[in-house]
């Protein structure tokens, strides 16, 4: 048993049974000043004001006025990749767009070529190092996609690496089969859609979700719905890439197939907002990608004003968002998307957990949930977190109640 005492601010308190925040609820979270919190068997067992702190048994950790908040929940990453695409970084500086780089055979296809030349062991070592970096920056749960294999052997290699990462780190990991990330070399689009579907019996046991890049120049709504229909009997719920490059119809396709989330949403209209209302689908926006590519940001304020919730995720990948720093994602949410610190916190914790099917398990300070927590240095507040967005703030990260070593 552990008890953290003298917490300056305990932030992210959510009642039991609340799995996501929507609309005006996005601006609400429980905050308790001068608090304690207890942990037993990896779970949060209680909290309250220091005046009522029990004289508990076990280890006592003095927060010395530091803030305690839920660990970040990053629901969209591509951290299993080989090498680097820094050459494309120069292309971007020289004015080439994401689409132009892809048309020249770069982008995702470059990552596919590198991955094919990398052994499974090296791929694991490179990728798990990124996962550990993310945990050190406060991430306690993350989704990892395949999608750089672009052939049966490569996709299965990626999914095996994701499984090994899940077994190797204390963060909670969810795996997504994104065979339809781009059309693999040597295939027509129709041929490759068939490859993605035919691989489902081998891929599904290694994955929690199915994803398709439903966007201009990649996969059509018809392709997407064929893949999602084929994946349904395997129990793979959709998480869809949509509306990054154009208004693609991917949001509507995701809603029709009960997607857990629709992600990117840099280019949306009121029609996408309307179709998401009253559904169980979480809109996920990726401001790190907008920042790196110089493309529009998601319409976070309009989504929230319309009664929807949003999650924010890193999109950590080698080509369009080479960072898994969720504190920076939170800062972009405040600085560029005009979210309040509370709204941004809910977007990178509870709603991120929901977008991975983990809303009952993590993402908030709630009795019974995993003790996935960040303890800051003394003097930090929720508003300072995105404001002083480059100042070191973490004293300890607890995952399942245990500090990272």
Secondary structure as a PSIPRED ss2 file (coil, helix, strand):
# PSIPRED VFORMAT (PSIPRED V4.0)

   1 X C   1.000  0.000  0.000
   2 X E   0.000  0.000  1.000
   3 X E   0.000  0.000  1.000
   4 X E   0.000  0.000  1.000
   5 X E   0.000  0.000  1.000
   6 X E   0.000  0.000  1.000
   7 X E   0.000  0.000  1.000
   8 X E   0.000  0.000  1.000
   9 X E   0.000  0.000  1.000
  10 X E   0.000  0.000  1.000
  11 X E   0.000  0.000  1.000
  12 X E   0.000  0.000  1.000
  13 X E   0.000  0.000  1.000
  14 X C   1.000  0.000  0.000
  15 X C   1.000  0.000  0.000
  16 X C   1.000  0.000  0.000
  17 X C   1.000  0.000  0.000
  18 X C   1.000  0.000  0.000
  19 X C   1.000  0.000  0.000
  20 X C   1.000  0.000  0.000
  21 X C   1.000  0.000  0.000
  22 X C   1.000  0.000  0.000
  23 X H   0.000  1.000  0.000
  24 X H   0.000  1.000  0.000
  25 X H   0.000  1.000  0.000
  26 X H   0.000  1.000  0.000
  27 X H   0.000  1.000  0.000
  28 X C   1.000  0.000  0.000
  29 X C   1.000  0.000  0.000
  30 X E   0.000  0.000  1.000
  31 X E   0.000  0.000  1.000
  32 X E   0.000  0.000  1.000
  33 X E   0.000  0.000  1.000
  34 X E   0.000  0.000  1.000
  35 X E   0.000  0.000  1.000
  36 X E   0.000  0.000  1.000
  37 X E   0.000  0.000  1.000
  38 X E   0.000  0.000  1.000
  39 X E   0.000  0.000  1.000
  40 X E   0.000  0.000  1.000
  41 X C   1.000  0.000  0.000
  42 X C   1.000  0.000  0.000
  43 X E   0.000  0.000  1.000
  44 X E   0.000  0.000  1.000
  45 X E   0.000  0.000  1.000
  46 X E   0.000  0.000  1.000
  47 X E   0.000  0.000  1.000
  48 X E   0.000  0.000  1.000
  49 X E   0.000  0.000  1.000
  50 X H   0.000  1.000  0.000
  51 X H   0.000  1.000  0.000
  52 X H   0.000  1.000  0.000
  53 X C   1.000  0.000  0.000
  54 X C   1.000  0.000  0.000
  55 X C   1.000  0.000  0.000
  56 X C   1.000  0.000  0.000
  57 X C   1.000  0.000  0.000
  58 X C   1.000  0.000  0.000
  59 X E   0.000  0.000  1.000
  60 X E   0.000  0.000  1.000
  61 X E   0.000  0.000  1.000
  62 X E   0.000  0.000  1.000
  63 X C   1.000  0.000  0.000
  64 X C   1.000  0.000  0.000
  65 X C   1.000  0.000  0.000
  66 X E   0.000  0.000  1.000
  67 X E   0.000  0.000  1.000
  68 X E   0.000  0.000  1.000
  69 X E   0.000  0.000  1.000
  70 X E   0.000  0.000  1.000
  71 X C   1.000  0.000  0.000
  72 X E   0.000  0.000  1.000
  73 X E   0.000  0.000  1.000
  74 X E   0.000  0.000  1.000
  75 X C   1.000  0.000  0.000
  76 X C   1.000  0.000  0.000
  77 X E   0.000  0.000  1.000
  78 X C   1.000  0.000  0.000
  79 X C   1.000  0.000  0.000
  80 X C   1.000  0.000  0.000
  81 X C   1.000  0.000  0.000
  82 X C   1.000  0.000  0.000
  83 X C   1.000  0.000  0.000
  84 X C   1.000  0.000  0.000
  85 X C   1.000  0.000  0.000
  86 X H   0.000  1.000  0.000
  87 X H   0.000  1.000  0.000
  88 X H   0.000  1.000  0.000
  89 X H   0.000  1.000  0.000
  90 X H   0.000  1.000  0.000
  91 X H   0.000  1.000  0.000
  92 X H   0.000  1.000  0.000
  93 X H   0.000  1.000  0.000
  94 X C   1.000  0.000  0.000
  95 X C   1.000  0.000  0.000
  96 X C   1.000  0.000  0.000
  97 X C   1.000  0.000  0.000
  98 X H   0.000  1.000  0.000
  99 X H   0.000  1.000  0.000
 100 X H   0.000  1.000  0.000
 101 X H   0.000  1.000  0.000
 102 X H   0.000  1.000  0.000
 103 X H   0.000  1.000  0.000
 104 X C   1.000  0.000  0.000
 105 X C   1.000  0.000  0.000
 106 X C   1.000  0.000  0.000
 107 X C   1.000  0.000  0.000
 108 X H   0.000  1.000  0.000
 109 X H   0.000  1.000  0.000
 110 X H   0.000  1.000  0.000
 111 X H   0.000  1.000  0.000
 112 X H   0.000  1.000  0.000
 113 X H   0.000  1.000  0.000
 114 X H   0.000  1.000  0.000
 115 X H   0.000  1.000  0.000
 116 X H   0.000  1.000  0.000
 117 X C   1.000  0.000  0.000
 118 X C   1.000  0.000  0.000
 119 X C   1.000  0.000  0.000
 120 X H   0.000  1.000  0.000
 121 X H   0.000  1.000  0.000
 122 X H   0.000  1.000  0.000
 123 X H   0.000  1.000  0.000
 124 X H   0.000  1.000  0.000
 125 X H   0.000  1.000  0.000
 126 X H   0.000  1.000  0.000
 127 X H   0.000  1.000  0.000
 128 X H   0.000  1.000  0.000
 129 X H   0.000  1.000  0.000
 130 X H   0.000  1.000  0.000
 131 X H   0.000  1.000  0.000
 132 X H   0.000  1.000  0.000
 133 X H   0.000  1.000  0.000
 134 X H   0.000  1.000  0.000
 135 X H   0.000  1.000  0.000
 136 X H   0.000  1.000  0.000
 137 X C   1.000  0.000  0.000
 138 X C   1.000  0.000  0.000
 139 X E   0.000  0.000  1.000
 140 X E   0.000  0.000  1.000
 141 X E   0.000  0.000  1.000
 142 X E   0.000  0.000  1.000
 143 X E   0.000  0.000  1.000
 144 X E   0.000  0.000  1.000
 145 X E   0.000  0.000  1.000
 146 X C   1.000  0.000  0.000
 147 X C   1.000  0.000  0.000
 148 X C   1.000  0.000  0.000
 149 X C   1.000  0.000  0.000
 150 X C   1.000  0.000  0.000
 151 X C   1.000  0.000  0.000
 152 X H   0.000  1.000  0.000
 153 X H   0.000  1.000  0.000
 154 X H   0.000  1.000  0.000
 155 X H   0.000  1.000  0.000
 156 X H   0.000  1.000  0.000
 157 X H   0.000  1.000  0.000
 158 X H   0.000  1.000  0.000
 159 X H   0.000  1.000  0.000
 160 X H   0.000  1.000  0.000
 161 X H   0.000  1.000  0.000
 162 X H   0.000  1.000  0.000
 163 X H   0.000  1.000  0.000
 164 X H   0.000  1.000  0.000
 165 X H   0.000  1.000  0.000
 166 X H   0.000  1.000  0.000
 167 X H   0.000  1.000  0.000
 168 X H   0.000  1.000  0.000
 169 X C   1.000  0.000  0.000
 170 X C   1.000  0.000  0.000
 171 X C   1.000  0.000  0.000
 172 X E   0.000  0.000  1.000
 173 X E   0.000  0.000  1.000
 174 X E   0.000  0.000  1.000
 175 X E   0.000  0.000  1.000
 176 X E   0.000  0.000  1.000
 177 X E   0.000  0.000  1.000
 178 X E   0.000  0.000  1.000
 179 X E   0.000  0.000  1.000
 180 X E   0.000  0.000  1.000
 181 X C   1.000  0.000  0.000
 182 X C   1.000  0.000  0.000
 183 X C   1.000  0.000  0.000
 184 X C   1.000  0.000  0.000
 185 X C   1.000  0.000  0.000
 186 X C   1.000  0.000  0.000
 187 X C   1.000  0.000  0.000
 188 X C   1.000  0.000  0.000
 189 X H   0.000  1.000  0.000
 190 X H   0.000  1.000  0.000
 191 X H   0.000  1.000  0.000
 192 X H   0.000  1.000  0.000
 193 X H   0.000  1.000  0.000
 194 X H   0.000  1.000  0.000
 195 X H   0.000  1.000  0.000
 196 X H   0.000  1.000  0.000
 197 X H   0.000  1.000  0.000
 198 X H   0.000  1.000  0.000
 199 X C   1.000  0.000  0.000
 200 X H   0.000  1.000  0.000
 201 X H   0.000  1.000  0.000
 202 X H   0.000  1.000  0.000
 203 X H   0.000  1.000  0.000
 204 X H   0.000  1.000  0.000
 205 X H   0.000  1.000  0.000
 206 X H   0.000  1.000  0.000
 207 X C   1.000  0.000  0.000
 208 X C   1.000  0.000  0.000
 209 X E   0.000  0.000  1.000
 210 X E   0.000  0.000  1.000
 211 X E   0.000  0.000  1.000
 212 X E   0.000  0.000  1.000
 213 X E   0.000  0.000  1.000
 214 X E   0.000  0.000  1.000
 215 X C   1.000  0.000  0.000
 216 X C   1.000  0.000  0.000
 217 X C   1.000  0.000  0.000
 218 X C   1.000  0.000  0.000
 219 X E   0.000  0.000  1.000
 220 X C   1.000  0.000  0.000
 221 X H   0.000  1.000  0.000
 222 X H   0.000  1.000  0.000
 223 X H   0.000  1.000  0.000
 224 X H   0.000  1.000  0.000
 225 X H   0.000  1.000  0.000
 226 X H   0.000  1.000  0.000
 227 X H   0.000  1.000  0.000
 228 X H   0.000  1.000  0.000
 229 X H   0.000  1.000  0.000
 230 X H   0.000  1.000  0.000
 231 X H   0.000  1.000  0.000
 232 X H   0.000  1.000  0.000
 233 X C   1.000  0.000  0.000
 234 X C   1.000  0.000  0.000
 235 X C   1.000  0.000  0.000
 236 X C   1.000  0.000  0.000
 237 X E   0.000  0.000  1.000
 238 X E   0.000  0.000  1.000
 239 X E   0.000  0.000  1.000
 240 X E   0.000  0.000  1.000
 241 X E   0.000  0.000  1.000
 242 X E   0.000  0.000  1.000
 243 X C   1.000  0.000  0.000
 244 X C   1.000  0.000  0.000
 245 X C   1.000  0.000  0.000
 246 X C   1.000  0.000  0.000
 247 X C   1.000  0.000  0.000
 248 X C   1.000  0.000  0.000
 249 X C   1.000  0.000  0.000
 250 X H   0.000  1.000  0.000
 251 X H   0.000  1.000  0.000
 252 X H   0.000  1.000  0.000
 253 X H   0.000  1.000  0.000
 254 X H   0.000  1.000  0.000
 255 X H   0.000  1.000  0.000
 256 X H   0.000  1.000  0.000
 257 X C   1.000  0.000  0.000
 258 X C   1.000  0.000  0.000
 259 X C   1.000  0.000  0.000
 260 X C   1.000  0.000  0.000
 261 X E   0.000  0.000  1.000
 262 X E   0.000  0.000  1.000
 263 X E   0.000  0.000  1.000
 264 X E   0.000  0.000  1.000
 265 X C   1.000  0.000  0.000
 266 X C   1.000  0.000  0.000
 267 X C   1.000  0.000  0.000
 268 X C   1.000  0.000  0.000
 269 X C   1.000  0.000  0.000
 270 X H   0.000  1.000  0.000
 271 X H   0.000  1.000  0.000
 272 X H   0.000  1.000  0.000
 273 X H   0.000  1.000  0.000
 274 X H   0.000  1.000  0.000
 275 X H   0.000  1.000  0.000
 276 X H   0.000  1.000  0.000
 277 X C   1.000  0.000  0.000
 278 X C   1.000  0.000  0.000
 279 X C   1.000  0.000  0.000
 280 X C   1.000  0.000  0.000
 281 X C   1.000  0.000  0.000
 282 X E   0.000  0.000  1.000
 283 X E   0.000  0.000  1.000
 284 X E   0.000  0.000  1.000
 285 X E   0.000  0.000  1.000
 286 X C   1.000  0.000  0.000
 287 X H   0.000  1.000  0.000
 288 X H   0.000  1.000  0.000
 289 X H   0.000  1.000  0.000
 290 X H   0.000  1.000  0.000
 291 X H   0.000  1.000  0.000
 292 X H   0.000  1.000  0.000
 293 X H   0.000  1.000  0.000
 294 X C   1.000  0.000  0.000
 295 X C   1.000  0.000  0.000
 296 X C   1.000  0.000  0.000
 297 X C   1.000  0.000  0.000
 298 X C   1.000  0.000  0.000
 299 X C   1.000  0.000  0.000
 300 X H   0.000  1.000  0.000
 301 X H   0.000  1.000  0.000
 302 X H   0.000  1.000  0.000
 303 X H   0.000  1.000  0.000
 304 X H   0.000  1.000  0.000
 305 X H   0.000  1.000  0.000
 306 X C   1.000  0.000  0.000
 307 X C   1.000  0.000  0.000
 308 X C   1.000  0.000  0.000
 309 X C   1.000  0.000  0.000
 310 X E   0.000  0.000  1.000
 311 X E   0.000  0.000  1.000
 312 X E   0.000  0.000  1.000
 313 X C   1.000  0.000  0.000
 314 X C   1.000  0.000  0.000
 315 X C   1.000  0.000  0.000
 316 X E   0.000  0.000  1.000
 317 X E   0.000  0.000  1.000
 318 X C   1.000  0.000  0.000
 319 X C   1.000  0.000  0.000
 320 X C   1.000  0.000  0.000
 321 X E   0.000  0.000  1.000
 322 X C   1.000  0.000  0.000
 323 X C   1.000  0.000  0.000
 324 X C   1.000  0.000  0.000
 325 X C   1.000  0.000  0.000
 326 X H   0.000  1.000  0.000
 327 X H   0.000  1.000  0.000
 328 X H   0.000  1.000  0.000
 329 X H   0.000  1.000  0.000
 330 X H   0.000  1.000  0.000
 331 X H   0.000  1.000  0.000
 332 X H   0.000  1.000  0.000
 333 X H   0.000  1.000  0.000
 334 X H   0.000  1.000  0.000
 335 X H   0.000  1.000  0.000
 336 X C   1.000  0.000  0.000
 337 X C   1.000  0.000  0.000
 338 X C   1.000  0.000  0.000
 339 X C   1.000  0.000  0.000
 340 X C   1.000  0.000  0.000
 341 X H   0.000  1.000  0.000
 342 X H   0.000  1.000  0.000
 343 X H   0.000  1.000  0.000
 344 X H   0.000  1.000  0.000
 345 X H   0.000  1.000  0.000
 346 X H   0.000  1.000  0.000
 347 X H   0.000  1.000  0.000
 348 X H   0.000  1.000  0.000
 349 X C   1.000  0.000  0.000
 350 X H   0.000  1.000  0.000
 351 X H   0.000  1.000  0.000
 352 X H   0.000  1.000  0.000
 353 X H   0.000  1.000  0.000
 354 X H   0.000  1.000  0.000
 355 X C   1.000  0.000  0.000
 356 X C   1.000  0.000  0.000
 357 X C   1.000  0.000  0.000
 358 X C   1.000  0.000  0.000
 359 X C   1.000  0.000  0.000
 360 X C   1.000  0.000  0.000
 361 X C   1.000  0.000  0.000
 362 X C   1.000  0.000  0.000
 363 X C   1.000  0.000  0.000
 364 X C   1.000  0.000  0.000
 365 X E   0.000  0.000  1.000
 366 X C   1.000  0.000  0.000
 367 X C   1.000  0.000  0.000
 368 X C   1.000  0.000  0.000
 369 X C   1.000  0.000  0.000
 370 X E   0.000  0.000  1.000
 371 X C   1.000  0.000  0.000
 372 X C   1.000  0.000  0.000
 373 X E   0.000  0.000  1.000
 374 X E   0.000  0.000  1.000
 375 X E   0.000  0.000  1.000
 376 X E   0.000  0.000  1.000
 377 X E   0.000  0.000  1.000
 378 X E   0.000  0.000  1.000
 379 X C   1.000  0.000  0.000
 380 X C   1.000  0.000  0.000
 381 X C   1.000  0.000  0.000
 382 X H   0.000  1.000  0.000
 383 X H   0.000  1.000  0.000
 384 X H   0.000  1.000  0.000
 385 X H   0.000  1.000  0.000
 386 X H   0.000  1.000  0.000
 387 X H   0.000  1.000  0.000
 388 X C   1.000  0.000  0.000
 389 X C   1.000  0.000  0.000
 390 X C   1.000  0.000  0.000
 391 X C   1.000  0.000  0.000
 392 X C   1.000  0.000  0.000
 393 X C   1.000  0.000  0.000
 394 X E   0.000  0.000  1.000
 395 X E   0.000  0.000  1.000
 396 X E   0.000  0.000  1.000
 397 X E   0.000  0.000  1.000
 398 X E   0.000  0.000  1.000
 399 X E   0.000  0.000  1.000
 400 X C   1.000  0.000  0.000
 401 X C   1.000  0.000  0.000
 402 X E   0.000  0.000  1.000
 403 X E   0.000  0.000  1.000
 404 X C   1.000  0.000  0.000
 405 X C   1.000  0.000  0.000
